Amino acid sequence: MTQKGTLTASNNIDAAGKAQIQRARTVILSAYTFENVRLLFLSADTKHRRGLGNNSGQLGQNFMTKMF
């Protein structure tokens, strides 16, 4: 959820399959590298046509992961 361009809550599905809304002052995206990039691409809307954090088109272009 957003309010004036600021994330204020997240939508989640609980173990019973019921949709839940968790409000928060701060939301941190902390998934694995590939999932973070995928979620940022999926965040595209009318204000961020190429996804959040992708104004320069570099999202997903220069990232590294550590396997061990």
All heavy atoms as TSV, in Angstrom:
chain	resi	resn	atom	element	x	y	z
A	1	MET	N	N	0.845	-1.177	0.000
A	1	MET	CA	C	0.000	0.000	0.000
A	1	MET	C	C	0.889	1.237	0.000
A	1	MET	O	O	1.944	1.233	0.610
A	1	MET	CB	C	-0.878	0.029	1.233
A	1	MET	CG	C	-1.809	-1.135	1.379
A	1	MET	SD	S	-2.818	-0.911	2.828
A	1	MET	CE	C	-4.319	-0.453	2.030
A	2	THR	N	N	0.461	2.269	-0.667
A	2	THR	CA	C	1.232	3.502	-0.672
A	2	THR	C	C	0.351	4.670	-0.292
A	2	THR	O	O	-0.848	4.657	-0.492
A	2	THR	CB	C	1.865	3.769	-2.050
A	2	THR	OG1	O	0.830	3.887	-2.998
A	2	THR	CG2	C	2.842	2.679	-2.434
A	3	GLN	N	N	0.988	5.661	0.265
A	3	GLN	CA	C	0.313	6.907	0.591
A	3	GLN	C	C	1.255	8.012	0.170
A	3	GLN	O	O	2.330	8.173	0.735
A	3	GLN	CB	C	0.037	6.971	2.094
A	3	GLN	CG	C	-0.592	8.259	2.543
A	3	GLN	CD	C	-0.789	8.265	4.055
A	3	GLN	OE1	O	-0.586	7.282	4.734
A	3	GLN	NE2	N	-1.178	9.405	4.562
A	4	LYS	N	N	0.891	8.757	-0.875
A	4	LYS	CA	C	1.727	9.825	-1.411
A	4	LYS	C	C	3.115	9.303	-1.791
A	4	LYS	O	O	4.120	9.908	-1.493
A	4	LYS	CB	C	1.843	10.973	-0.420
A	4	LYS	CG	C	0.523	11.651	-0.131
A	4	LYS	CD	C	0.718	12.817	0.797
A	4	LYS	CE	C	-0.608	13.458	1.124
A	4	LYS	NZ	N	-0.476	14.570	2.037
A	5	GLY	N	N	3.181	8.121	-2.393
A	5	GLY	CA	C	4.446	7.578	-2.859
A	5	GLY	C	C	5.283	6.899	-1.803
A	5	GLY	O	O	6.399	6.512	-2.051
A	6	THR	N	N	4.752	6.717	-0.594
A	6	THR	CA	C	5.489	6.076	0.485
A	6	THR	C	C	4.810	4.760	0.847
A	6	THR	O	O	3.598	4.716	1.031
A	6	THR	CB	C	5.515	6.986	1.736
A	6	THR	OG1	O	6.090	8.224	1.371
A	6	THR	CG2	C	6.319	6.362	2.846
A	7	LEU	N	N	5.580	3.715	0.979
A	7	LEU	CA	C	5.027	2.422	1.360
A	7	LEU	C	C	4.621	2.459	2.822
A	7	LEU	O	O	5.409	2.838	3.685
A	7	LEU	CB	C	6.080	1.336	1.125
A	7	LEU	CG	C	5.601	-0.090	1.200
A	7	LEU	CD1	C	4.589	-0.362	0.105
A	7	LEU	CD2	C	6.776	-1.026	1.049
A	8	THR	N	N	3.380	2.095	3.116
A	8	THR	CA	C	2.864	2.165	4.483
A	8	THR	C	C	2.399	0.812	5.013
A	8	THR	O	O	2.116	0.686	6.196
A	8	THR	CB	C	1.680	3.147	4.567
A	8	THR	OG1	O	0.665	2.723	3.675
A	8	THR	CG2	C	2.121	4.555	4.232
A	9	ALA	N	N	2.319	-0.198	4.161
A	9	ALA	CA	C	1.860	-1.519	4.596
A	9	ALA	C	C	2.211	-2.549	3.532
A	9	ALA	O	O	2.581	-2.199	2.412
A	9	ALA	CB	C	0.358	-1.514	4.832
A	10	SER	N	N	2.094	-3.825	3.902
A	10	SER	CA	C	2.284	-4.892	2.920
A	10	SER	C	C	1.074	-5.811	2.965
A	10	SER	O	O	0.419	-5.953	3.993
A	10	SER	CB	C	3.572	-5.674	3.212
A	10	SER	OG	O	3.461	-6.349	4.440
A	11	ASN	N	N	0.774	-6.415	1.843
A	11	ASN	CA	C	-0.317	-7.390	1.744
A	11	ASN	C	C	0.309	-8.777	1.778
A	11	ASN	O	O	1.256	-9.046	1.029
A	11	ASN	CB	C	-1.086	-7.211	0.435
A	11	ASN	CG	C	-1.761	-5.869	0.357
A	11	ASN	OD1	O	-2.148	-5.315	1.370
A	11	ASN	ND2	N	-1.890	-5.341	-0.844
A	12	ASN	N	N	-0.203	-9.646	2.622
A	12	ASN	CA	C	0.348	-10.987	2.778
A	12	ASN	C	C	-0.774	-12.005	2.783
A	12	ASN	O	O	-1.921	-11.682	3.078
A	12	ASN	CB	C	1.116	-11.095	4.105
A	12	ASN	CG	C	2.174	-10.038	4.239
A	12	ASN	OD1	O	3.121	-10.028	3.485
A	12	ASN	ND2	N	2.005	-9.139	5.187
A	13	ILE	N	N	-0.426	-13.249	2.501
A	13	ILE	CA	C	-1.354	-14.364	2.609
A	13	ILE	C	C	-0.872	-15.217	3.778
A	13	ILE	O	O	0.280	-15.652	3.798
A	13	ILE	CB	C	-1.372	-15.212	1.310
A	13	ILE	CG1	C	-1.684	-14.350	0.089
A	13	ILE	CG2	C	-2.349	-16.376	1.442
A	13	ILE	CD1	C	-3.061	-13.726	0.103
A	14	ASP	N	N	-1.756	-15.450	4.772
A	14	ASP	CA	C	-1.348	-16.233	5.939
A	14	ASP	C	C	-1.415	-17.728	5.640
A	14	ASP	O	O	-1.777	-18.141	4.532
A	14	ASP	CB	C	-2.171	-15.852	7.176
A	14	ASP	CG	C	-3.645	-16.216	7.061
A	14	ASP	OD1	O	-4.013	-17.011	6.176
A	14	ASP	OD2	O	-4.426	-15.701	7.879
A	15	ALA	N	N	-1.057	-18.553	6.632
A	15	ALA	CA	C	-0.999	-20.004	6.442
A	15	ALA	C	C	-2.354	-20.601	6.073
A	15	ALA	O	O	-2.421	-21.645	5.417
A	15	ALA	CB	C	-0.460	-20.662	7.707
A	16	ALA	N	N	-3.433	-19.945	6.468
A	16	ALA	CA	C	-4.779	-20.426	6.147
A	16	ALA	C	C	-5.254	-19.953	4.777
A	16	ALA	O	O	-6.356	-20.274	4.350
A	16	ALA	CB	C	-5.761	-19.960	7.223
A	17	GLY	N	N	-4.423	-19.159	4.082
A	17	GLY	CA	C	-4.781	-18.653	2.759
A	17	GLY	C	C	-5.584	-17.373	2.790
A	17	GLY	O	O	-6.099	-16.944	1.763
A	18	LYS	N	N	-5.694	-16.744	3.948
A	18	LYS	CA	C	-6.454	-15.500	4.094
A	18	LYS	C	C	-5.545	-14.293	3.894
A	18	LYS	O	O	-4.446	-14.242	4.427
A	18	LYS	CB	C	-7.088	-15.445	5.483
A	18	LYS	CG	C	-7.967	-14.251	5.712
A	18	LYS	CD	C	-8.578	-14.272	7.103
A	18	LYS	CE	C	-9.359	-12.991	7.341
A	18	LYS	NZ	N	-9.804	-12.884	8.732
A	19	ALA	N	N	-6.023	-13.314	3.111
A	19	ALA	CA	C	-5.240	-12.095	2.874
A	19	ALA	C	C	-5.182	-11.251	4.142
A	19	ALA	O	O	-6.184	-11.080	4.841
A	19	ALA	CB	C	-5.861	-11.290	1.746
A	20	GLN	N	N	-3.987	-10.753	4.457
A	20	GLN	CA	C	-3.767	-9.920	5.626
A	20	GLN	C	C	-3.056	-8.641	5.194
A	20	GLN	O	O	-2.258	-8.661	4.263
A	20	GLN	CB	C	-2.879	-10.641	6.657
A	20	GLN	CG	C	-3.414	-11.961	7.127
A	20	GLN	CD	C	-4.570	-11.786	8.084
A	20	GLN	OE1	O	-4.660	-10.797	8.790
A	20	GLN	NE2	N	-5.471	-12.752	8.102
A	21	ILE	N	N	-3.318	-7.539	5.875
A	21	ILE	CA	C	-2.595	-6.286	5.645
A	21	ILE	C	C	-1.804	-5.966	6.901
A	21	ILE	O	O	-2.355	-5.947	7.998
A	21	ILE	CB	C	-3.557	-5.130	5.313
A	21	ILE	CG1	C	-4.254	-5.398	3.989
A	21	ILE	CG2	C	-2.791	-3.803	5.260
A	21	ILE	CD1	C	-5.287	-4.353	3.615
A	22	GLN	N	N	-0.496	-5.772	6.743
A	22	GLN	CA	C	0.381	-5.417	7.863
A	22	GLN	C	C	0.860	-3.991	7.664
A	22	GLN	O	O	1.628	-3.706	6.755
A	22	GLN	CB	C	1.577	-6.371	7.930
A	22	GLN	CG	C	2.551	-6.053	9.033
A	22	GLN	CD	C	1.933	-6.256	10.405
A	22	GLN	OE1	O	1.371	-7.298	10.671
A	22	GLN	NE2	N	2.033	-5.256	11.255
A	23	ARG	N	N	0.391	-3.078	8.488
A	23	ARG	CA	C	0.816	-1.674	8.411
A	23	ARG	C	C	2.172	-1.511	9.082
A	23	ARG	O	O	2.480	-2.214	10.034
A	23	ARG	CB	C	-0.220	-0.765	9.054
A	23	ARG	CG	C	-1.572	-0.874	8.379
A	23	ARG	CD	C	-2.421	0.339	8.630
A	23	ARG	NE	N	-3.720	0.196	7.994
A	23	ARG	CZ	C	-3.956	0.401	6.711
A	23	ARG	NH1	N	-2.981	0.758	5.925
A	23	ARG	NH2	N	-5.154	0.250	6.209
A	24	ALA	N	N	2.973	-0.559	8.588
A	24	ALA	CA	C	4.303	-0.338	9.153
A	24	ALA	C	C	4.804	1.055	8.810
A	24	ALA	O	O	4.418	1.629	7.798
A	24	ALA	CB	C	5.281	-1.370	8.605
A	25	ARG	N	N	5.658	1.604	9.664
A	25	ARG	CA	C	6.316	2.878	9.353
A	25	ARG	C	C	7.448	2.658	8.365
A	25	ARG	O	O	7.743	3.495	7.530
A	25	ARG	CB	C	6.876	3.524	10.621
A	25	ARG	CG	C	5.803	4.110	11.511
A	25	ARG	CD	C	6.416	4.745	12.711
A	25	ARG	NE	N	7.059	3.672	13.485
A	25	ARG	CZ	C	7.786	3.841	14.557
A	25	ARG	NH1	N	7.991	5.038	15.024
A	25	ARG	NH2	N	8.308	2.825	15.192
A	26	THR	N	N	8.113	1.499	8.469
A	26	THR	CA	C	9.228	1.159	7.589
A	26	THR	C	C	9.001	-0.242	7.042
A	26	THR	O	O	8.663	-1.150	7.787
A	26	THR	CB	C	10.563	1.174	8.360
A	26	THR	OG1	O	10.730	2.451	8.957
A	26	THR	CG2	C	11.728	0.871	7.457
A	27	VAL	N	N	9.194	-0.405	5.724
A	27	VAL	CA	C	9.088	-1.719	5.090
A	27	VAL	C	C	10.422	-2.011	4.426
A	27	VAL	O	O	10.942	-1.194	3.667
A	27	VAL	CB	C	7.949	-1.752	4.045
A	27	VAL	CG1	C	7.883	-3.105	3.366
A	27	VAL	CG2	C	6.622	-1.421	4.711
A	28	ILE	N	N	11.000	-3.179	4.730
A	28	ILE	CA	C	12.293	-3.569	4.174
A	28	ILE	C	C	12.098	-4.783	3.273
A	28	ILE	O	O	11.527	-5.790	3.696
A	28	ILE	CB	C	13.297	-3.904	5.298
A	28	ILE	CG1	C	13.525	-2.674	6.161
A	28	ILE	CG2	C	14.605	-4.425	4.710
A	28	ILE	CD1	C	14.327	-2.935	7.408
A	29	LEU	N	N	12.572	-4.693	2.048
A	29	LEU	CA	C	12.528	-5.807	1.112
A	29	LEU	C	C	13.798	-6.619	1.305
A	29	LEU	O	O	14.893	-6.124	1.047
A	29	LEU	CB	C	12.431	-5.291	-0.330
A	29	LEU	CG	C	12.446	-6.340	-1.427
A	29	LEU	CD1	C	11.236	-7.259	-1.291
A	29	LEU	CD2	C	12.466	-5.676	-2.783
A	30	SER	N	N	13.670	-7.848	1.791
A	30	SER	CA	C	14.866	-8.637	2.095
A	30	SER	C	C	14.723	-10.066	1.585
A	30	SER	O	O	14.696	-11.020	2.343
A	30	SER	CB	C	15.141	-8.628	3.600
A	30	SER	OG	O	14.039	-9.162	4.293
A	31	ALA	N	N	14.606	-10.196	0.298
A	31	ALA	CA	C	14.559	-11.502	-0.341
A	31	ALA	C	C	15.930	-11.748	-0.991
A	31	ALA	O	O	16.814	-10.908	-0.943
A	31	ALA	CB	C	13.459	-11.523	-1.395
A	32	TYR	N	N	16.111	-12.889	-1.590
A	32	TYR	CA	C	17.360	-13.179	-2.288
A	32	TYR	C	C	17.496	-12.261	-3.502
A	32	TYR	O	O	16.505	-11.724	-4.002
A	32	TYR	CB	C	17.368	-14.650	-2.715
A	32	TYR	CG	C	18.683	-15.124	-3.255
A	32	TYR	CD1	C	19.807	-15.165	-2.444
A	32	TYR	CD2	C	18.804	-15.508	-4.569
A	32	TYR	CE1	C	21.023	-15.602	-2.938
A	32	TYR	CE2	C	20.011	-15.950	-5.073
A	32	TYR	CZ	C	21.122	-15.990	-4.256
A	32	TYR	OH	O	22.321	-16.410	-4.744
A	33	THR	N	N	18.678	-12.071	-3.988
A	33	THR	CA	C	18.980	-11.106	-5.053
A	33	THR	C	C	18.008	-11.199	-6.225
A	33	THR	O	O	17.441	-10.201	-6.649
A	33	THR	CB	C	20.410	-11.306	-5.569
A	33	THR	OG1	O	21.315	-11.187	-4.472
A	33	THR	CG2	C	20.757	-10.302	-6.641
A	34	PHE	N	N	17.797	-12.390	-6.756
A	34	PHE	CA	C	16.953	-12.547	-7.940
A	34	PHE	C	C	15.503	-12.182	-7.636
A	34	PHE	O	O	14.810	-11.602	-8.466
A	34	PHE	CB	C	17.038	-13.971	-8.486
A	34	PHE	CG	C	18.445	-14.386	-8.797
A	34	PHE	CD1	C	19.056	-15.386	-8.076
A	34	PHE	CD2	C	19.164	-13.741	-9.789
A	34	PHE	CE1	C	20.357	-15.765	-8.349
A	34	PHE	CE2	C	20.471	-14.104	-10.077
A	34	PHE	CZ	C	21.069	-15.121	-9.346
A	35	GLU	N	N	15.029	-12.540	-6.449
A	35	GLU	CA	C	13.653	-12.221	-6.073
A	35	GLU	C	C	13.477	-10.722	-5.875
A	35	GLU	O	O	12.459	-10.143	-6.261
A	35	GLU	CB	C	13.259	-12.977	-4.802
A	35	GLU	CG	C	11.812	-12.841	-4.435
A	35	GLU	CD	C	10.858	-13.493	-5.415
A	35	GLU	OE1	O	11.279	-14.246	-6.316
A	35	GLU	OE2	O	9.653	-13.244	-5.292
A	36	ASN	N	N	14.475	-10.052	-5.272
A	36	ASN	CA	C	14.412	-8.594	-5.119
A	36	ASN	C	C	14.269	-7.920	-6.476
A	36	ASN	O	O	13.436	-7.034	-6.662
A	36	ASN	CB	C	15.662	-8.062	-4.433
A	36	ASN	CG	C	15.673	-8.315	-2.950
A	36	ASN	OD1	O	14.654	-8.628	-2.350
A	36	ASN	ND2	N	16.835	-8.184	-2.347
A	37	VAL	N	N	15.088	-8.325	-7.433
A	37	VAL	CA	C	15.044	-7.730	-8.772
A	37	VAL	C	C	13.687	-7.992	-9.416
A	37	VAL	O	O	13.069	-7.089	-9.976
A	37	VAL	CB	C	16.191	-8.280	-9.648
A	37	VAL	CG1	C	16.026	-7.858	-11.102
A	37	VAL	CG2	C	17.536	-7.810	-9.107
A	38	ARG	N	N	13.185	-9.208	-9.317
A	38	ARG	CA	C	11.880	-9.550	-9.901
A	38	ARG	C	C	10.768	-8.697	-9.295
A	38	ARG	O	O	9.934	-8.145	-10.011
A	38	ARG	CB	C	11.575	-11.032	-9.679
A	38	ARG	CG	C	10.299	-11.504	-10.339
A	38	ARG	CD	C	10.033	-12.969	-10.011
A	38	ARG	NE	N	9.478	-13.114	-8.687
A	38	ARG	CZ	C	8.185	-12.959	-8.391
A	38	ARG	NH1	N	7.325	-12.643	-9.347
A	38	ARG	NH2	N	7.745	-13.118	-7.162
A	39	LEU	N	N	10.775	-8.554	-7.964
A	39	LEU	CA	C	9.744	-7.759	-7.291
A	39	LEU	C	C	9.829	-6.284	-7.678
A	39	LEU	O	O	8.802	-5.625	-7.850
A	39	LEU	CB	C	9.853	-7.921	-5.778
A	39	LEU	CG	C	9.461	-9.288	-5.246
A	39	LEU	CD1	C	9.811	-9.402	-3.767
A	39	LEU	CD2	C	7.995	-9.566	-5.481
A	40	LEU	N	N	11.033	-5.762	-7.820
A	40	LEU	CA	C	11.178	-4.367	-8.231
A	40	LEU	C	C	10.665	-4.156	-9.649
A	40	LEU	O	O	10.032	-3.151	-9.945
A	40	LEU	CB	C	12.627	-3.908	-8.081
A	40	LEU	CG	C	13.079	-3.726	-6.629
A	40	LEU	CD1	C	14.592	-3.544	-6.565
A	40	LEU	CD2	C	12.376	-2.563	-5.969
A	41	PHE	N	N	10.916	-5.108	-10.559
A	41	PHE	CA	C	10.363	-5.004	-11.909
A	41	PHE	C	C	8.838	-5.051	-11.882
A	41	PHE	O	O	8.165	-4.326	-12.613
A	41	PHE	CB	C	10.874	-6.130	-12.813
A	41	PHE	CG	C	12.200	-5.846	-13.455
A	41	PHE	CD1	C	13.248	-6.733	-13.332
A	41	PHE	CD2	C	12.399	-4.705	-14.205
A	41	PHE	CE1	C	14.468	-6.485	-13.929
A	41	PHE	CE2	C	13.619	-4.439	-14.820
A	41	PHE	CZ	C	14.650	-5.340	-14.664
A	42	LEU	N	N	8.283	-5.903	-11.037
A	42	LEU	CA	C	6.825	-6.041	-10.945
A	42	LEU	C	C	6.156	-4.845	-10.281
A	42	LEU	O	O	4.937	-4.727	-10.299
A	42	LEU	CB	C	6.461	-7.319	-10.176
A	42	LEU	CG	C	6.779	-8.623	-10.893
A	42	LEU	CD1	C	6.525	-9.804	-9.965
A	42	LEU	CD2	C	5.955	-8.746	-12.160
A	43	SER	N	N	6.943	-3.947	-9.706
A	43	SER	CA	C	6.392	-2.783	-9.008
A	43	SER	C	C	6.030	-1.636	-9.953
A	43	SER	O	O	5.630	-0.573	-9.493
A	43	SER	CB	C	7.399	-2.279	-7.976
A	43	SER	OG	O	8.534	-1.722	-8.631
A	44	ALA	N	N	6.157	-1.852	-11.236
A	44	ALA	CA	C	5.867	-0.781	-12.204
A	44	ALA	C	C	4.429	-0.287	-12.063
A	44	ALA	O	O	3.508	-1.058	-11.832
A	44	ALA	CB	C	6.114	-1.288	-13.620
A	45	ASP	N	N	4.279	1.030	-12.154
A	45	ASP	CA	C	2.962	1.659	-12.145
A	45	ASP	C	C	3.036	2.923	-12.984
A	45	ASP	O	O	4.017	3.141	-13.695
A	45	ASP	CB	C	2.487	1.945	-10.711
A	45	ASP	CG	C	3.398	2.891	-9.946
A	45	ASP	OD1	O	4.286	3.527	-10.556
A	45	ASP	OD2	O	3.222	3.015	-8.718
A	46	THR	N	N	2.030	3.757	-12.930
A	46	THR	CA	C	2.030	4.960	-13.766
A	46	THR	C	C	3.132	5.940	-13.375
A	46	THR	O	O	3.647	6.660	-14.217
A	46	THR	CB	C	0.678	5.679	-13.691
A	46	THR	OG1	O	0.369	5.975	-12.330
A	46	THR	CG2	C	-0.430	4.833	-14.278
A	47	LYS	N	N	3.532	5.951	-12.102
A	47	LYS	CA	C	4.588	6.852	-11.659
A	47	LYS	C	C	5.986	6.270	-11.908
A	47	LYS	O	O	6.937	6.992	-12.165
A	47	LYS	CB	C	4.410	7.155	-10.170
A	47	LYS	CG	C	5.339	8.213	-9.647
A	47	LYS	CD	C	5.017	8.572	-8.207
A	47	LYS	CE	C	5.968	9.641	-7.703
A	47	LYS	NZ	N	5.712	9.961	-6.291
A	48	HIS	N	N	6.120	4.959	-11.819
A	48	HIS	CA	C	7.399	4.263	-12.027
A	48	HIS	C	C	7.203	3.250	-13.150
A	48	HIS	O	O	7.038	2.062	-12.902
A	48	HIS	CB	C	7.829	3.554	-10.739
A	48	HIS	CG	C	7.923	4.460	-9.563
A	48	HIS	ND1	N	6.892	4.608	-8.670
A	48	HIS	CD2	C	8.913	5.284	-9.159
A	48	HIS	CE1	C	7.252	5.472	-7.736
A	48	HIS	NE2	N	8.474	5.903	-8.014
A	49	ARG	N	N	7.220	3.715	-14.367
A	49	ARG	CA	C	6.879	2.869	-15.517
A	49	ARG	C	C	7.812	1.685	-15.723
A	49	ARG	O	O	7.424	0.676	-16.275
A	49	ARG	CB	C	6.814	3.714	-16.787
A	49	ARG	CG	C	5.724	4.762	-16.720
A	49	ARG	CD	C	5.466	5.365	-18.088
A	49	ARG	NE	N	4.496	6.431	-17.997
A	49	ARG	CZ	C	3.187	6.246	-17.955
A	49	ARG	NH1	N	2.706	5.036	-17.996
A	49	ARG	NH2	N	2.363	7.258	-17.874
A	50	ARG	N	N	9.058	1.792	-15.266
A	50	ARG	CA	C	10.033	0.718	-15.442
A	50	ARG	C	C	10.303	-0.025	-14.145
A	50	ARG	O	O	11.226	-0.821	-14.069
A	50	ARG	CB	C	11.319	1.292	-16.011
A	50	ARG	CG	C	11.096	1.888	-17.398
A	50	ARG	CD	C	12.214	2.759	-17.840
A	50	ARG	NE	N	13.370	1.988	-18.198
A	50	ARG	CZ	C	14.506	2.522	-18.600
A	50	ARG	NH1	N	14.624	3.822	-18.703
A	50	ARG	NH2	N	15.527	1.770	-18.890
A	51	GLY	N	N	9.501	0.239	-13.109
A	51	GLY	CA	C	9.675	-0.404	-11.807
A	51	GLY	C	C	10.430	0.506	-10.847
A	51	GLY	O	O	11.159	1.403	-11.270
A	52	LEU	N	N	10.236	0.280	-9.560
A	52	LEU	CA	C	10.920	1.084	-8.542
A	52	LEU	C	C	12.430	0.945	-8.664
A	52	LEU	O	O	12.948	-0.154	-8.864
A	52	LEU	CB	C	10.486	0.629	-7.140
A	52	LEU	CG	C	9.059	0.946	-6.749
A	52	LEU	CD1	C	8.736	0.295	-5.418
A	52	LEU	CD2	C	8.838	2.441	-6.673
A	53	GLY	N	N	13.135	2.025	-8.537
A	53	GLY	CA	C	14.598	2.000	-8.581
A	53	GLY	C	C	15.178	1.724	-9.946
A	53	GLY	O	O	16.357	1.389	-10.067
A	54	ASN	N	N	14.399	1.858	-10.998
A	54	ASN	CA	C	14.887	1.528	-12.338
A	54	ASN	C	C	14.814	2.721	-13.286
A	54	ASN	O	O	14.608	2.553	-14.485
A	54	ASN	CB	C	14.095	0.342	-12.908
A	54	ASN	CG	C	14.777	-0.266	-14.102
A	54	ASN	OD1	O	15.990	-0.198	-14.245
A	54	ASN	ND2	N	13.996	-0.870	-14.980
A	55	ASN	N	N	14.994	3.912	-12.796
A	55	ASN	CA	C	14.941	5.105	-13.645
A	55	ASN	C	C	16.009	5.086	-14.734
A	55	ASN	O	O	15.802	5.590	-15.828
A	55	ASN	CB	C	15.102	6.372	-12.811
A	55	ASN	CG	C	13.928	6.581	-11.881
A	55	ASN	OD1	O	12.856	6.036	-12.096
A	55	ASN	ND2	N	14.147	7.355	-10.837
A	56	SER	N	N	17.160	4.479	-14.443
A	56	SER	CA	C	18.262	4.465	-15.406
A	56	SER	C	C	18.298	3.203	-16.263
A	56	SER	O	O	19.161	3.056	-17.119
A	56	SER	CB	C	19.596	4.610	-14.669
A	56	SER	OG	O	19.799	3.480	-13.828
A	57	GLY	N	N	17.380	2.262	-16.015
A	57	GLY	CA	C	17.373	1.023	-16.791
A	57	GLY	C	C	18.438	0.034	-16.372
A	57	GLY	O	O	18.696	-0.936	-17.068
A	58	GLN	N	N	19.056	0.236	-15.221
A	58	GLN	CA	C	20.138	-0.637	-14.766
A	58	GLN	C	C	19.685	-1.756	-13.830
A	58	GLN	O	O	20.482	-2.614	-13.472
A	58	GLN	CB	C	21.213	0.200	-14.062
A	58	GLN	CG	C	21.992	1.086	-15.001
A	58	GLN	CD	C	22.787	0.259	-15.988
A	58	GLN	OE1	O	23.593	-0.585	-15.598
A	58	GLN	NE2	N	22.557	0.474	-17.267
A	59	LEU	N	N	18.430	-1.761	-13.442
A	59	LEU	CA	C	17.934	-2.773	-12.512
A	59	LEU	C	C	18.181	-4.169	-13.074
A	59	LEU	O	O	17.791	-4.484	-14.190
A	59	LEU	CB	C	16.443	-2.569	-12.248
A	59	LEU	CG	C	15.807	-3.498	-11.228
A	59	LEU	CD1	C	16.454	-3.314	-9.872
A	59	LEU	CD2	C	14.323	-3.266	-11.146
A	60	GLY	N	N	18.854	-5.002	-12.313
A	60	GLY	CA	C	19.142	-6.373	-12.719
A	60	GLY	C	C	20.306	-6.527	-13.665
A	60	GLY	O	O	20.633	-7.633	-14.062
A	61	GLN	N	N	20.982	-5.446	-14.022
A	61	GLN	CA	C	22.071	-5.515	-14.990
A	61	GLN	C	C	23.425	-5.862	-14.376
A	61	GLN	O	O	24.202	-6.583	-14.972
A	61	GLN	CB	C	22.207	-4.187	-15.734
A	61	GLN	CG	C	20.995	-3.818	-16.564
A	61	GLN	CD	C	20.749	-4.804	-17.685
A	61	GLN	OE1	O	21.660	-5.195	-18.394
A	61	GLN	NE2	N	19.511	-5.206	-17.838
A	62	ASN	N	N	23.722	-5.343	-13.209
A	62	ASN	CA	C	25.065	-5.500	-12.621
A	62	ASN	C	C	24.979	-5.937	-11.162
A	62	ASN	O	O	25.300	-5.201	-10.265
A	62	ASN	CB	C	25.821	-4.171	-12.708
A	62	ASN	CG	C	25.919	-3.667	-14.119
A	62	ASN	OD1	O	26.500	-4.318	-14.965
A	62	ASN	ND2	N	25.326	-2.530	-14.384
A	63	PHE	N	N	24.543	-7.163	-10.936
A	63	PHE	CA	C	24.480	-7.648	-9.567
A	63	PHE	C	C	25.315	-8.903	-9.434
A	63	PHE	O	O	25.607	-9.588	-10.401
A	63	PHE	CB	C	23.044	-7.884	-9.105
A	63	PHE	CG	C	22.301	-8.935	-9.902
A	63	PHE	CD1	C	22.415	-10.264	-9.586
A	63	PHE	CD2	C	21.480	-8.561	-10.936
A	63	PHE	CE1	C	21.725	-11.223	-10.307
A	63	PHE	CE2	C	20.779	-9.504	-11.667
A	63	PHE	CZ	C	20.910	-10.826	-11.350
A	64	MET	N	N	25.741	-9.190	-8.222
A	64	MET	CA	C	26.542	-10.377	-7.947
A	64	MET	C	C	25.919	-11.109	-6.766
A	64	MET	O	O	25.310	-10.504	-5.899
A	64	MET	CB	C	27.976	-9.982	-7.589
A	64	MET	CG	C	28.726	-9.317	-8.714
A	64	MET	SD	S	30.369	-8.794	-8.245
A	64	MET	CE	C	31.151	-10.323	-7.849
A	65	THR	N	N	26.071	-12.407	-6.739
A	65	THR	CA	C	25.625	-13.196	-5.603
A	65	THR	C	C	26.789	-14.020	-5.087
A	65	THR	O	O	27.788	-14.229	-5.787
A	65	THR	CB	C	24.486	-14.139	-5.999
A	65	THR	OG1	O	24.983	-15.059	-6.971
A	65	THR	CG2	C	23.296	-13.388	-6.547
A	66	LYS	N	N	26.667	-14.462	-3.874
A	66	LYS	CA	C	27.687	-15.314	-3.278
A	66	LYS	C	C	27.057	-16.672	-3.027
A	66	LYS	O	O	26.061	-16.776	-2.318
A	66	LYS	CB	C	28.193	-14.702	-1.965
A	66	LYS	CG	C	29.295	-15.488	-1.353
A	66	LYS	CD	C	29.850	-14.761	-0.152
A	66	LYS	CE	C	30.969	-15.580	0.452
A	66	LYS	NZ	N	31.551	-14.917	1.598
A	67	MET	N	N	27.600	-17.686	-3.616
A	67	MET	CA	C	27.018	-19.021	-3.520
A	67	MET	C	C	27.345	-19.715	-2.196
A	67	MET	O	O	26.611	-20.553	-1.737
A	67	MET	CB	C	27.521	-19.905	-4.668
A	67	MET	CG	C	27.083	-19.397	-6.027
A	67	MET	SD	S	25.331	-19.569	-6.295
A	67	MET	CE	C	25.184	-21.310	-6.492
A	68	PHE	N	N	28.471	-19.396	-1.576
A	68	PHE	CA	C	28.889	-20.113	-0.371
A	68	PHE	C	C	29.050	-19.183	0.787
A	68	PHE	O	O	29.441	-18.103	0.712
A	68	PHE	CB	C	30.208	-20.834	-0.627
A	68	PHE	CG	C	30.140	-21.736	-1.818
A	68	PHE	CD1	C	30.650	-21.368	-3.034
A	68	PHE	CD2	C	29.508	-22.980	-1.707
A	68	PHE	CE1	C	30.578	-22.208	-4.138
A	68	PHE	CE2	C	29.431	-23.814	-2.809
A	68	PHE	CZ	C	29.974	-23.444	-4.017
